[in-house]
Amino acid sequence: MEWIPAPFSLLDGNPFQYSDHAISTLSATETFNRGIQIRDADLCVICGLAEPPALRYCHIIPKVEHDTWQNLKDRGFVPAMAKSVEHEARNGIRLCATHHSLFDAYYFYIRWFPEVVF
């Protein structure tokens, strides 16, 4: 059977439960990594490569795009309680070294089709 990543939607509430207290950058980074690891397991979400030392935690929206992240929050595509662009696990995926390089070089991108019910 071929491996297929589990479906994931930003509209599905908060699968990465956070407390309301402020946390340090180190623990926020650990929370980012752990949230992705729980969701994506030890597999590249593109090819299914299962080599944890070769897997990388990748940001979908680059860490420097704070304005883009805020715009998505303001429009309701990112939950209001979501952490910053660099610490939110919903903004990350696990990729092997090859796919991470290709993703960062814009050889492919992630397209999200929200199913919004008004």
C-alpha distances in whole Angstrom, upper triangle without the diagonal:
4,6,9,13,14,17,21,24,27,29,27,30,30,27,29,32,35,38,41,43,43,41,42,40,38,37,36,34,32,31,30,28,27,26,23,22,22,20,18,17,17,15,16,16,16,14,12,14,15,19,21,24,23,22,25,26,26,29,28,31,33,35,39,38,40,41,38,37,40,40,36,38,41,39,37,33,33,35,38,38,35,36,37,35,34,34,32,28,27,28,26,22,21,20,21,24,23,22,25,27,26,26,29,31,30,27,25,25,24,25,26,26,28,29,32,34,38
4,6,10,12,15,18,22,25,27,25,28,28,25,27,30,33,37,39,41,41,39,39,37,36,35,33,31,30,29,27,25,25,24,21,20,20,18,15,16,16,13,13,12,12,10,9,12,13,17,19,22,21,19,22,23,23,25,24,28,30,32,35,35,37,38,35,34,37,37,33,35,38,36,34,31,31,32,36,35,33,34,34,32,32,31,29,26,24,25,23,19,18,17,17,21,20,18,21,24,22,22,26,27,26,23,21,22,21,22,23,24,26,26,30,32,36
4,7,9,12,15,19,22,24,22,25,25,22,23,27,29,33,36,37,37,35,36,34,32,31,30,28,26,26,24,22,21,20,17,16,16,14,12,12,12,9,10,9,10,8,6,10,11,14,16,19,18,16,19,19,20,22,21,25,27,29,32,32,33,35,32,30,34,34,30,32,35,33,31,28,28,29,33,32,29,30,31,28,28,27,25,22,21,22,19,16,15,14,15,19,18,16,19,22,21,20,23,25,24,22,20,20,18,20,20,22,23,25,28,30,34
4,6,9,12,15,19,20,19,22,22,19,21,25,27,31,34,35,35,34,34,32,31,30,28,26,26,24,22,21,20,19,16,16,16,13,11,12,13,10,10,8,9,9,8,12,13,16,17,21,19,17,18,18,19,20,19,22,25,27,30,29,31,32,29,27,31,31,27,28,32,30,28,24,24,26,29,29,26,27,28,26,26,26,23,20,18,19,17,14,14,14,15,19,18,16,18,21,20,18,22,24,22,21,18,17,15,17,17,18,20,21,24,27,30
4,6,9,12,15,17,16,19,19,16,17,21,24,27,30,32,32,30,31,29,28,26,25,23,22,21,18,17,17,15,12,13,12,9,7,10,11,9,9,6,8,9,8,12,13,16,16,19,18,15,16,15,16,17,16,19,22,24,27,26,27,29,26,24,27,27,24,25,28,27,25,21,21,22,26,25,23,24,25,22,22,22,19,16,15,16,14,11,11,12,14,18,18,15,16,20,19,17,20,22,21,20,17,16,13,15,15,16,17,19,22,25,28
4,6,10,13,15,13,16,16,13,15,19,22,25,28,30,30,29,30,28,28,26,24,23,22,20,18,17,17,14,12,13,11,8,8,10,13,11,12,9,11,13,12,15,15,18,18,21,21,17,18,17,17,18,17,20,23,24,27,26,27,29,26,24,26,27,23,24,27,25,23,20,19,20,24,23,21,22,24,22,22,21,18,15,13,15,14,12,13,14,17,21,21,18,19,22,22,19,22,25,23,23,19,18,15,16,14,15,16,17,20,22,26
4,7,10,12,10,14,14,12,15,18,21,25,27,29,30,29,30,28,28,27,24,23,23,21,18,19,18,15,13,15,14,10,10,13,16,14,14,11,13,15,14,18,19,21,21,24,23,20,20,18,18,18,16,19,22,23,26,25,26,27,23,21,24,24,20,21,24,22,20,16,17,18,21,21,19,21,23,21,22,21,18,15,12,14,14,12,14,16,19,22,22,19,20,23,22,19,22,25,22,22,19,17,13,13,11,12,12,13,16,18,22
4,7,9,8,11,11,10,12,15,18,21,23,26,26,25,27,25,26,24,21,21,20,18,16,16,16,13,11,14,12,9,10,13,16,15,15,12,14,17,16,19,20,22,21,24,23,19,19,16,16,15,13,16,19,20,23,22,22,23,20,18,21,21,17,17,21,19,16,13,13,14,18,18,15,18,19,18,19,18,14,12,9,11,11,11,13,16,19,22,23,19,19,23,22,19,21,24,22,22,19,16,12,12,10,11,11,12,15,17,20
4,5,5,8,10,10,12,15,17,21,22,25,25,25,27,25,26,24,21,21,22,19,16,18,18,14,13,16,15,12,13,17,20,19,18,15,17,20,20,22,23,25,24,27,26,22,21,18,17,16,14,15,19,20,23,21,21,21,18,16,18,18,14,14,17,16,13,10,10,11,15,15,14,16,18,16,18,17,14,12,9,11,12,13,16,18,22,24,25,21,21,24,23,20,22,24,22,23,19,16,13,12,9,9,8,9,11,14,17
4,6,7,8,9,11,13,15,18,19,22,22,22,24,23,24,22,19,19,20,17,15,17,17,14,13,17,16,13,15,18,21,20,20,17,19,22,22,25,25,27,25,28,27,23,21,18,17,15,13,13,17,18,20,18,18,18,15,13,15,15,11,11,14,13,10,7,6,7,11,12,10,13,14,14,16,15,11,11,7,9,12,13,17,19,23,25,26,22,21,25,24,20,22,24,22,24,20,17,13,13,10,11,8,10,11,14,16
4,6,8,10,13,14,16,19,20,23,24,24,27,26,27,25,22,23,23,20,18,20,20,16,17,20,18,15,18,21,24,23,23,20,22,25,25,27,28,30,28,31,30,26,25,22,20,18,16,17,20,21,23,21,20,20,18,15,16,16,12,12,14,12,9,7,8,8,11,12,12,15,17,17,19,18,14,14,11,13,15,17,20,23,26,29,29,26,25,28,27,24,25,28,25,27,23,20,16,15,11,11,8,8,8,10,13
4,7,7,11,12,15,18,19,22,24,24,26,26,27,24,21,22,22,19,18,20,19,15,15,18,16,13,16,19,22,22,22,19,22,25,24,26,26,29,27,30,29,26,24,21,21,19,18,19,22,23,25,23,23,23,21,18,19,19,16,15,17,16,12,11,11,10,13,13,13,16,18,18,20,19,15,14,11,14,16,17,20,23,26,29,30,26,26,29,28,25,27,29,27,28,25,22,18,17,14,13,11,11,11,13,15
4,6,9,10,12,15,16,19,20,21,24,24,25,22,19,21,21,17,17,19,18,14,16,18,16,14,17,20,23,24,24,21,24,27,26,28,28,30,28,30,30,27,25,22,21,20,19,19,22,22,25,23,22,22,20,17,18,19,15,14,16,16,12,11,10,8,11,10,10,14,17,17,19,17,13,13,11,14,16,18,21,24,28,30,31,28,27,30,30,26,28,31,29,30,27,24,20,19,16,16,13,13,13,14,16
4,5,6,8,11,13,16,17,18,20,20,21,18,16,17,17,13,13,16,14,11,13,16,14,12,16,18,21,22,22,20,23,26,25,27,26,28,25,28,28,24,23,19,19,18,18,18,21,20,23,22,20,22,20,17,17,19,16,14,17,17,13,13,10,8,10,9,8,11,14,15,17,14,11,10,9,12,14,16,19,22,26,28,30,27,25,29,29,25,26,30,28,30,27,24,20,20,17,18,16,17,16,18,20
4,6,9,13,15,18,19,18,21,20,21,18,16,17,16,12,12,14,12,8,10,13,10,9,13,14,18,19,20,18,21,24,22,24,23,25,22,25,25,22,21,18,18,17,17,19,21,21,24,23,22,24,22,19,20,21,18,17,20,20,17,15,13,11,14,12,11,13,16,16,17,14,11,9,9,12,13,14,17,20,23,26,28,25,24,27,28,24,26,29,28,29,26,23,20,20,18,19,17,18,18,20,22
4,6,10,13,15,16,15,17,17,17,14,12,13,12,9,9,11,9,6,9,11,9,9,13,14,17,19,19,18,22,24,22,24,23,24,21,23,24,20,19,16,16,16,16,18,20,19,22,21,20,22,21,17,19,21,18,16,20,21,17,16,13,12,14,11,9,10,13,14,15,11,9,7,8,11,12,13,16,19,22,25,27,24,23,26,27,24,25,28,27,29,26,23,20,21,19,21,19,20,21,23,25
4,7,10,12,14,13,16,17,17,14,12,14,13,10,11,13,11,9,12,14,12,13,16,17,20,22,23,22,25,28,26,27,26,27,24,26,27,24,22,19,20,19,20,20,22,21,24,23,22,24,23,19,20,22,20,17,21,22,18,18,15,12,13,10,10,11,14,16,16,13,11,10,11,14,15,17,19,23,26,28,30,28,26,30,31,27,28,31,31,32,30,27,24,25,22,24,21,22,22,24,26
4,6,8,10,10,13,14,15,11,10,13,12,9,11,14,12,10,14,16,14,15,18,20,22,24,25,24,27,30,28,29,28,28,25,27,28,24,22,19,20,19,20,20,21,20,22,22,20,22,22,18,19,22,19,17,20,22,19,18,15,12,13,9,9,9,12,15,15,11,10,11,12,15,16,18,20,24,27,29,31,29,27,30,31,28,28,32,31,33,31,28,25,26,24,25,23,25,24,26,27
4,6,8,9,13,15,16,12,11,15,14,11,14,16,15,14,17,19,18,19,22,23,25,27,28,28,31,33,32,33,31,31,28,29,31,28,26,22,23,22,23,23,24,22,24,24,22,24,24,21,20,23,22,19,21,23,21,21,17,15,14,10,11,11,14,17,17,14,13,14,16,18,19,22,24,27,30,32,35,33,30,33,35,31,31,35,34,37,34,31,29,30,27,29,26,27,27,28,29
4,7,9,13,15,17,14,12,16,16,14,16,19,18,16,20,22,21,22,25,26,28,30,31,30,33,36,34,35,34,34,31,32,33,30,28,24,25,23,24,23,24,22,24,24,21,23,23,20,19,22,21,18,20,22,20,21,17,14,12,9,11,10,14,17,18,14,14,16,17,19,21,24,26,30,33,34,37,34,32,35,36,32,32,36,35,38,35,32,30,30,28,29,27,28,27,28,28
4,6,10,13,14,12,11,15,15,13,16,19,18,17,21,22,22,23,26,27,29,31,32,31,34,37,35,36,34,34,31,32,33,30,28,24,25,23,25,24,25,22,24,24,21,24,25,21,20,24,23,20,22,25,23,23,20,17,15,12,13,12,14,18,18,14,15,17,19,20,22,25,27,30,33,34,37,35,32,35,36,33,32,36,36,38,37,34,31,32,30,32,30,31,30,31,32
4,7,10,12,10,9,13,14,13,14,18,18,17,20,22,22,23,26,27,29,30,31,30,33,36,35,35,34,33,30,30,31,29,26,23,23,22,24,23,22,19,21,22,19,21,23,19,19,22,22,19,21,24,23,23,19,17,16,12,13,10,12,16,15,12,14,16,18,19,21,24,26,29,31,32,35,33,30,33,34,31,30,34,34,37,35,32,30,31,30,32,30,32,31,32,33
4,7,8,6,6,10,11,10,12,15,15,15,18,20,20,22,24,24,26,28,28,28,31,34,32,32,31,30,26,27,28,26,23,20,21,20,22,22,21,18,20,21,19,22,23,20,20,23,23,20,23,26,24,24,20,19,17,14,13,11,12,15,14,11,13,15,17,18,19,22,23,26,29,29,32,31,28,30,32,29,28,32,32,35,33,31,29,31,29,32,30,32,32,34,35
4,5,5,6,9,10,10,12,14,15,16,18,20,21,23,24,25,26,28,28,28,31,33,32,32,30,29,25,25,27,24,22,19,20,19,22,21,20,17,19,20,18,22,23,20,21,24,24,22,25,27,26,25,22,21,20,17,16,12,12,15,13,11,13,15,19,18,19,22,23,25,28,28,31,30,26,29,31,28,27,30,31,34,33,30,29,31,30,33,32,34,34,36,37
4,6,5,6,9,10,10,12,14,15,17,18,20,21,22,23,24,25,25,26,28,31,30,29,28,27,23,23,24,22,19,16,17,16,19,18,17,13,15,17,16,20,21,18,19,23,22,21,24,26,25,24,20,20,19,17,15,11,11,12,10,8,12,14,17,16,16,19,20,22,25,24,28,26,23,25,27,25,23,27,28,30,29,27,26,29,28,31,30,33,33,35,36
4,5,5,6,9,10,11,12,14,16,16,18,20,21,21,21,24,24,25,28,29,28,27,26,24,21,20,22,20,17,15,16,16,20,20,18,15,18,20,19,23,23,21,22,25,25,23,27,29,27,26,23,22,22,19,17,14,13,15,12,10,13,14,18,17,16,19,19,21,23,23,26,26,22,24,27,25,23,27,28,31,30,28,27,30,29,32,31,34,34,37,38
4,5,5,6,8,10,10,12,14,15,16,18,20,20,21,23,23,24,27,29,28,27,25,24,21,21,22,20,18,15,17,17,20,20,19,17,19,21,20,23,24,21,22,25,24,23,26,28,26,25,21,21,20,17,15,12,13,15,12,9,12,12,16,16,16,18,19,22,24,24,27,26,23,26,28,26,25,29,29,32,30,28,27,29,28,31,30,32,33,35,36
4,5,5,6,9,10,10,12,14,15,17,18,19,20,22,22,22,25,27,26,26,25,24,21,21,22,19,17,14,15,14,17,17,16,13,16,18,16,20,20,17,18,21,20,19,22,24,22,21,18,17,17,14,12,9,9,11,9,6,8,9,13,13,13,16,17,20,22,23,26,25,21,24,26,23,22,26,27,29,28,25,24,26,25,28,27,29,29,32,33
4,5,5,6,9,10,11,12,14,16,16,17,18,19,19,20,23,25,24,23,22,21,18,18,19,16,13,10,12,12,15,15,14,12,15,17,16,20,20,17,19,22,21,20,23,25,24,22,19,19,19,17,14,11,11,11,8,6,9,9,13,12,11,14,14,17,19,19,23,21,18,21,23,21,19,23,24,26,25,23,22,25,24,27,27,29,30,33,34
4,5,5,6,8,10,10,12,14,15,15,16,18,19,20,23,24,23,22,21,20,16,16,18,15,13,11,13,14,17,18,18,15,19,20,20,23,23,20,22,25,23,22,26,28,26,24,20,20,21,18,15,13,14,14,11,9,11,10,14,14,12,14,14,17,19,20,23,22,19,22,25,22,22,25,26,28,27,25,24,26,25,28,28,30,31,34,36
4,5,5,6,9,10,10,12,14,15,16,18,19,19,22,24,23,23,21,21,17,18,20,17,15,12,14,14,16,17,17,15,19,20,19,22,22,18,20,23,21,20,23,25,23,21,17,17,18,15,12,10,12,13,11,8,8,7,11,12,11,13,14,17,20,21,24,23,20,23,25,23,22,26,26,28,26,24,22,24,23,26,25,27,28,30,32
4,6,5,6,9,10,11,12,13,15,16,16,16,19,22,20,21,20,19,16,17,18,15,12,9,10,10,12,14,14,12,16,17,16,20,19,16,18,21,19,18,22,23,21,19,15,16,17,14,11,9,10,10,8,5,6,4,8,9,8,10,11,14,17,18,21,19,17,20,22,19,19,22,23,24,23,20,19,21,20,23,22,25,26,29,31
4,6,5,6,9,10,10,11,12,13,14,15,18,19,18,18,16,16,12,14,14,11,9,7,9,10,13,15,15,14,18,19,19,23,21,19,21,24,22,21,25,26,24,21,18,19,20,18,15,13,14,13,11,9,9,7,10,11,8,9,9,12,15,16,19,18,15,18,20,18,18,22,22,24,22,21,19,22,21,24,24,27,28,31,33
4,5,5,6,9,10,10,11,14,15,15,19,20,18,18,17,16,13,15,16,13,12,10,13,14,16,18,19,17,21,22,22,25,24,21,23,26,23,22,26,27,25,22,19,19,21,18,15,14,16,16,14,11,11,8,11,13,11,11,11,14,17,19,22,20,18,22,23,21,21,25,25,27,25,23,21,24,23,25,25,27,28,31,33
4,5,5,6,9,10,12,14,15,14,18,20,18,19,17,18,15,17,18,15,13,10,12,13,14,16,17,17,20,21,20,23,22,18,21,23,20,19,23,24,21,19,16,16,18,15,13,12,14,14,13,10,9,5,8,10,9,10,11,14,17,19,22,20,18,22,23,20,21,25,24,26,23,21,19,21,20,22,21,23,24,27,29
4,5,5,6,8,10,11,11,11,14,16,15,15,15,15,13,15,15,11,10,8,9,10,12,15,16,16,19,20,20,23,21,18,21,23,20,20,24,24,22,19,16,17,19,17,14,14,15,14,13,11,9,6,8,9,6,6,7,11,14,16,18,16,15,18,19,17,18,21,21,22,20,18,16,18,18,20,20,22,24,27,29
4,5,5,5,7,9,10,11,15,16,13,14,12,13,10,13,13,10,10,9,11,13,15,18,19,19,22,23,24,26,25,22,25,27,24,24,27,28,25,22,20,20,23,21,18,17,18,17,16,14,13,9,11,13,10,9,7,11,13,16,18,17,16,19,21,19,20,23,23,24,22,20,19,21,21,23,23,25,27,30,33
4,6,5,9,11,13,13,16,18,15,16,14,15,13,16,17,14,14,12,14,16,17,20,21,21,25,25,25,28,26,23,25,27,24,24,27,27,25,22,20,20,22,20,17,17,19,19,18,15,14,10,12,14,12,11,11,14,16,19,22,20,19,23,24,21,23,26,26,26,24,22,20,22,21,23,23,24,26,28,31
4,6,9,10,11,10,14,16,13,15,14,16,14,17,17,14,14,12,13,14,15,18,20,20,24,24,24,26,24,21,24,25,22,22,25,25,22,19,18,18,21,19,16,17,19,18,17,15,13,9,10,12,10,9,9,13,16,19,20,18,17,21,22,19,21,24,24,24,21,19,17,19,17,19,19,21,23,25,28
4,6,6,8,7,11,12,10,11,11,13,11,14,14,11,11,10,12,14,14,17,19,20,23,23,24,27,24,22,25,26,23,23,27,26,24,21,19,20,23,22,19,19,20,19,18,16,15,11,11,13,10,7,7,9,12,15,17,15,15,18,19,17,19,22,21,21,19,18,15,18,17,20,20,22,24,27,30
4,6,9,9,13,13,10,11,9,11,9,13,13,10,12,11,14,16,17,21,22,22,26,26,27,30,28,25,28,30,26,27,30,30,28,25,23,23,26,24,21,21,23,21,20,18,17,13,14,16,13,10,8,11,13,16,18,16,16,20,21,19,21,24,24,24,22,21,19,21,21,23,24,25,28,30,33
4,7,9,12,12,9,8,6,7,6,9,10,8,10,11,13,17,18,21,22,23,26,27,28,31,29,27,30,31,28,29,33,32,30,27,25,26,29,27,24,23,24,23,21,19,19,15,17,17,14,11,8,9,10,13,15,15,15,18,19,18,20,23,23,23,21,21,20,23,23,25,26,28,31,33,36
4,6,9,8,5,5,5,7,7,11,10,7,10,11,13,16,17,20,21,22,26,26,28,30,28,26,29,30,27,28,32,31,29,26,25,26,29,28,24,24,25,23,21,20,19,16,16,17,13,10,7,7,8,12,13,12,13,16,17,16,18,21,21,20,18,18,17,20,21,23,24,27,29,32,35
4,5,6,5,5,7,8,9,11,9,7,8,10,11,14,14,18,19,20,23,24,26,28,25,24,28,28,26,27,31,30,28,25,23,25,28,27,24,24,24,21,20,20,19,15,16,15,12,8,5,4,5,9,10,8,9,13,13,12,15,17,17,16,15,15,14,17,18,21,23,25,28,31,34
4,6,6,8,10,12,12,15,13,10,11,11,11,13,12,16,18,20,23,23,25,27,24,22,26,26,23,25,28,27,25,22,21,23,26,25,22,22,23,20,19,19,18,14,14,14,11,7,6,6,8,12,12,9,10,14,13,12,15,17,16,16,13,13,11,14,15,18,19,22,25,28,31
4,6,8,11,13,14,16,14,11,12,13,12,14,13,17,18,21,24,23,26,27,24,24,27,27,24,26,30,28,27,23,23,25,28,28,25,25,25,22,21,22,20,17,16,16,13,10,9,7,8,11,10,7,10,12,11,10,14,15,14,13,11,11,11,14,15,18,20,23,26,29,32
4,6,9,11,13,15,13,11,13,15,15,17,17,20,22,24,27,27,29,31,28,27,31,31,28,30,33,32,31,27,27,29,32,31,28,28,28,25,24,25,23,20,20,19,16,13,11,8,8,11,10,8,11,14,13,13,16,17,17,15,13,14,14,17,19,21,24,26,29,32,36
4,6,9,11,14,12,10,13,14,15,18,18,22,23,25,28,28,30,32,29,28,31,32,29,30,34,33,31,27,27,28,32,31,27,28,28,25,24,24,23,19,19,19,16,12,10,9,9,12,12,11,13,16,16,15,18,20,20,18,16,17,16,19,20,22,24,26,29,32,36
4,6,9,11,9,8,11,14,15,18,19,23,23,25,28,29,31,33,30,29,33,34,31,32,36,35,33,30,29,30,33,32,29,28,28,26,24,24,24,20,21,20,17,13,10,8,7,10,10,10,12,15,15,16,18,20,20,19,18,19,18,22,23,26,27,30,33,36,39
4,6,9,8,8,12,14,16,19,20,24,24,26,29,30,32,34,32,30,34,35,32,33,36,36,34,31,29,31,33,32,29,28,28,26,25,24,23,20,21,21,17,14,11,10,9,12,13,13,14,17,18,18,20,23,23,22,21,21,21,24,25,27,29,31,34,36,40
4,6,5,6,10,13,16,19,21,24,24,25,28,30,31,34,32,30,34,35,33,34,37,37,35,32,30,32,34,33,29,28,28,26,24,24,24,20,22,22,18,15,11,10,8,10,12,13,14,16,18,18,20,22,23,22,22,22,22,26,27,30,31,33,36,39,42
4,5,5,8,11,14,17,19,23,22,23,26,28,29,32,30,28,32,33,31,32,35,35,33,30,28,29,32,30,27,25,25,24,21,21,21,18,20,20,16,13,10,10,9,11,14,14,14,16,18,18,19,22,23,23,22,22,22,25,26,29,30,33,35,38,41
4,6,8,11,14,18,20,23,22,22,26,28,29,32,31,29,32,34,32,33,37,37,35,32,30,31,33,31,28,26,26,24,21,21,22,19,22,21,17,15,11,11,9,10,13,14,14,16,18,19,19,22,23,23,23,24,24,27,28,32,33,35,38,41,43
4,7,10,12,16,18,21,21,21,24,26,28,31,29,28,31,33,31,32,36,36,34,31,29,31,33,32,28,26,26,24,21,21,22,19,21,20,16,14,10,8,6,6,9,11,10,12,15,15,16,18,20,20,20,21,21,25,26,29,31,34,36,39,42
4,7,9,13,15,18,18,19,22,23,25,28,26,25,28,30,27,28,32,32,31,27,25,27,29,28,24,23,23,20,18,18,18,16,17,16,13,10,6,5,4,6,9,10,9,12,14,13,14,17,18,18,18,18,18,22,23,26,27,30,32,36,39
4,6,10,12,15,14,15,18,20,22,25,23,21,25,26,25,26,29,29,28,25,23,25,27,25,22,20,19,17,14,15,15,13,15,14,10,8,5,5,6,7,10,9,7,10,13,12,12,15,17,17,17,16,17,20,21,25,26,29,31,34,37
4,7,10,12,12,12,16,17,19,22,20,18,21,23,21,22,26,26,25,22,19,21,23,22,18,16,16,14,11,11,12,10,12,10,7,6,5,7,9,10,13,11,9,12,14,12,12,16,17,18,17,16,15,18,19,23,23,26,28,31,34
4,6,9,9,10,13,14,16,19,17,15,19,20,19,20,23,23,23,19,18,20,22,21,17,16,14,12,10,11,11,10,11,8,5,5,6,7,10,10,12,10,7,10,12,9,9,13,13,15,14,12,12,16,17,20,21,24,26,30,32
4,6,6,7,10,11,12,15,13,12,15,17,15,16,20,20,19,16,14,17,19,18,14,13,11,8,7,9,9,9,9,6,4,7,9,10,13,14,15,13,10,12,13,10,9,13,13,15,14,12,11,14,15,18,19,22,24,27,29
4,6,9,11,10,12,14,12,11,14,15,13,15,18,18,17,14,13,16,18,18,15,14,13,9,10,12,10,10,9,5,6,7,10,11,14,15,16,13,10,13,13,9,9,12,11,13,11,9,8,10,11,15,16,19,21,24,27
4,6,8,7,9,11,8,7,11,12,11,13,16,16,16,13,12,15,16,17,14,13,11,7,8,11,10,11,10,6,8,11,14,14,18,18,18,16,13,15,15,11,10,13,12,15,13,10,10,12,12,16,16,20,21,24,26
4,5,6,8,11,9,9,13,14,13,15,18,18,19,16,15,18,19,19,16,14,11,8,8,11,11,13,13,9,10,12,14,15,17,17,18,16,12,13,14,11,9,12,12,15,14,12,13,15,16,19,20,24,25,28,30
4,6,7,10,10,9,12,14,14,15,18,19,19,17,15,17,18,18,14,12,9,6,5,9,10,12,13,9,10,13,15,16,19,18,20,18,15,16,17,14,12,15,15,19,18,16,16,18,18,22,22,26,26,29,31
4,6,9,9,9,12,14,14,16,18,19,20,18,17,19,19,19,16,14,10,8,8,12,13,16,16,13,14,17,19,20,22,21,22,20,17,18,19,16,13,16,16,20,19,17,18,20,20,23,24,27,27,31,32
4,5,5,6,9,10,11,13,14,16,17,15,14,17,17,18,15,14,10,7,9,12,13,15,15,12,14,17,19,20,23,22,23,21,18,19,19,16,14,16,16,19,18,16,16,17,18,21,21,24,24,28,28
4,6,5,6,9,10,11,12,14,15,14,13,15,14,15,13,11,8,6,9,11,12,15,15,12,15,18,21,22,25,25,26,24,21,22,23,19,17,20,19,23,22,19,18,19,19,22,21,24,24,27,27
4,5,5,6,9,10,10,12,14,14,13,15,14,16,14,14,11,9,12,15,15,18,17,14,17,21,24,25,28,28,28,26,23,24,24,21,19,21,20,23,22,19,19,19,19,21,20,23,23,26,26
4,6,5,6,9,10,11,12,11,11,14,14,16,14,14,11,9,12,15,14,16,15,12,15,18,21,22,26,26,26,23,21,22,22,18,17,19,17,21,19,16,15,15,15,17,17,20,20,23,23
4,5,5,6,9,10,11,9,8,11,11,12,10,10,8,6,10,11,10,13,12,9,13,16,20,21,25,25,26,23,20,22,22,18,17,20,19,22,20,17,15,15,14,17,16,19,19,22,23
4,5,5,6,9,10,10,8,10,9,12,10,10,9,8,12,13,12,16,14,13,16,20,23,25,28,29,30,27,24,26,26,22,21,24,22,25,24,20,19,18,17,19,17,20,19,22,22
4,5,5,6,9,9,9,11,11,14,13,14,12,11,15,17,15,18,16,14,18,21,24,26,29,30,30,27,25,26,26,22,21,23,21,25,23,19,18,17,15,17,16,18,17,20,20
4,5,5,6,5,6,9,10,12,11,12,12,10,14,15,13,15,13,11,15,18,22,23,27,28,28,25,23,25,24,21,20,23,20,23,21,17,15,14,12,14,12,15,14,17,18
4,5,5,6,5,6,6,9,8,10,10,10,14,14,12,15,12,12,16,19,23,25,29,30,31,27,25,27,27,23,23,26,24,26,24,20,18,17,15,16,14,16,15,17,17
4,6,8,8,9,8,11,12,13,13,13,17,18,16,18,16,16,20,23,26,28,32,33,34,30,28,30,30,26,26,28,26,29,26,23,21,19,17,18,15,17,15,17,17
4,6,8,9,10,13,13,16,16,15,19,20,17,19,16,16,20,22,26,28,32,33,33,30,28,30,29,25,25,27,25,27,25,21,19,17,14,15,12,14,12,14,14
4,5,6,7,11,11,14,15,15,18,18,15,17,14,15,18,21,25,27,31,32,33,29,28,30,29,25,26,28,26,28,25,21,18,17,14,14,11,12,10,12,12
4,7,9,12,11,13,14,13,16,17,13,15,11,12,15,17,21,23,27,29,29,25,24,26,25,22,22,25,22,24,21,18,15,13,10,11,8,11,9,12,14
4,6,8,7,10,10,10,13,13,10,12,9,9,13,16,20,22,26,27,28,25,23,25,25,21,22,24,22,25,22,18,15,15,12,13,11,13,13,15,16
4,5,5,9,11,12,15,14,10,12,10,12,15,18,21,24,28,30,31,27,26,28,28,24,25,28,26,28,25,22,19,18,15,16,13,15,13,15,16
4,6,9,10,12,15,14,12,14,13,14,17,20,24,27,30,32,33,30,28,30,31,27,27,30,28,31,28,24,22,21,18,19,16,18,16,18,18
4,6,10,12,14,12,10,12,12,13,16,20,23,26,29,31,33,30,27,30,31,27,27,30,29,31,29,25,23,23,20,21,19,20,19,20,21
4,7,9,11,9,6,9,8,10,13,16,19,22,26,27,29,26,24,26,27,23,23,26,25,28,25,22,19,20,18,19,17,19,18,21,22
4,7,8,6,5,8,9,10,12,16,18,21,25,26,28,25,23,25,26,23,22,25,25,28,25,22,20,21,19,22,20,22,22,24,25
4,5,5,6,10,10,9,12,16,18,21,24,24,26,24,21,23,24,21,20,23,23,26,24,21,19,20,19,22,21,24,23,26,27
4,6,6,9,9,7,9,13,16,18,21,22,23,21,18,20,21,17,16,19,19,22,20,17,16,17,17,20,19,22,22,25,26
4,6,8,10,8,9,12,14,17,19,19,22,20,16,18,20,17,15,19,19,22,21,18,17,19,19,22,22,25,25,28,30
4,6,9,8,9,12,14,17,20,21,23,21,18,20,22,19,18,22,22,24,23,20,19,21,20,23,22,25,25,28,29
4,5,5,7,11,14,17,20,21,23,21,18,21,22,19,18,22,21,24,22,19,17,18,17,20,18,21,21,24,26
4,5,5,8,11,14,17,19,21,19,16,20,21,17,18,21,21,23,20,18,15,17,16,19,18,21,21,24,26
4,5,8,11,14,18,20,22,18,17,20,20,17,17,21,20,21,19,16,13,14,12,15,14,17,18,21,23
4,7,11,13,17,18,19,16,14,17,17,14,14,18,16,19,16,13,11,13,12,15,15,18,19,22,24
4,7,10,13,15,16,14,11,15,15,12,13,16,16,17,15,13,11,14,13,17,17,20,22,25,27
4,6,10,12,14,11,10,13,14,11,12,16,15,16,14,12,10,13,14,17,18,21,23,26,29
4,7,10,12,9,8,12,13,11,13,16,16,17,15,14,13,16,17,20,21,24,26,29,32
4,6,8,6,5,9,10,9,11,14,14,14,13,13,13,16,18,21,23,26,28,31,34
4,5,5,6,9,10,10,12,14,15,15,14,15,16,19,21,24,26,29,32,35,38
4,6,5,6,9,10,11,12,14,14,14,16,17,21,23,26,28,31,34,37,40
4,5,5,6,9,10,11,13,11,12,14,16,20,22,26,28,31,34,37,40
4,5,5,6,8,10,10,9,9,11,12,16,18,22,24,27,30,33,36
4,5,5,6,9,10,10,10,11,12,16,18,22,24,27,30,33,36
4,5,5,6,9,9,10,12,14,18,21,24,27,30,32,36,38
4,6,5,6,5,7,9,12,15,19,22,25,28,30,34,37
4,5,5,6,6,6,9,12,15,19,21,25,27,31,33
4,5,8,9,9,11,15,17,21,23,27,29,32,35
4,6,8,10,13,16,19,22,25,29,30,34,36
4,5,6,10,12,16,19,22,25,27,31,33
4,7,11,13,17,20,23,26,28,32,35
4,7,10,13,16,19,22,25,29,31
4,6,10,13,16,19,22,25,28
4,6,10,13,16,18,22,25
4,7,10,13,15,19,22
4,6,10,12,16,18
4,6,9,13,15
4,6,9,12
4,6,10
4,6
4
